[in-house]
Amino acid sequence: MASMDEQILKAAKEIVVKFIETGRLSPAAFPDAFQSIYQTVSDTVKGAPATRTPPEGTDGSR
């Protein structure tokens, strides 16, 4: 199980770093963004149902 957790951590870190590099995320927003991305990756990998709500002002549709 530790190996899966390490892979989730690495994937979340790579996503956040890429967002910072491309200017879609500021380093000041790192703590909240990392937590959210980590949880999303973890839920996806482990198959947990999505229980999170979309950010305020959005309806979650594209």
N, C-alpha and C positions, 0 to 999 in steps of 0.2 A: 504494500500500500504506500510506503514511503516514496517509492520510485514514481508512482502516479502523481503524488502530491508535488514532487520535485518537478516533474514535467509540466504540471499545471502552473506552478510558480514561474518556470522559465518562459512558458508561452505568454502568460500575463505580462511579465516584464518586457518581453520583446514587443508586444503590442503597444504598451505604454511608451516605450522608447521610440518606436516608429511614429506614434502620434506626436510626441514632442519634436522629433526631427522634422516632421512635415508641417509643423506649426498648428496642428489641430488641437493641441493641448499645451498649456503653459506649465512649466515646472511647479508653479505655485499651486496648481490644481492636482498635483500628483497624488496626494493621500486619498482623496475621495475617488478619483478616477481609477487608481490602482485597485482599491477595494472593490469597486463595482465591476471592473474587468475581471479580476481574479474570481469573484463569485460567479460571474456569467460563464467563464471558461470551466470552472469547477462543476457547475450545474450541468453544463452541456456534456462534459466528459463522463460524469457519474450518472447521467440520465435523470437528474432530479427535475421535477416539474417546475416550471417557471412560476414563481410566486411574487415577482417584483412587478411594480406598476410603472408605466411610462412616466417620464419627467413631466412636471407641471406644464400645462400649455400645449401638450401634444396628445393626440388620441391613439398613438401607436401605429397608425396606418402609414403607408408610403404613398 
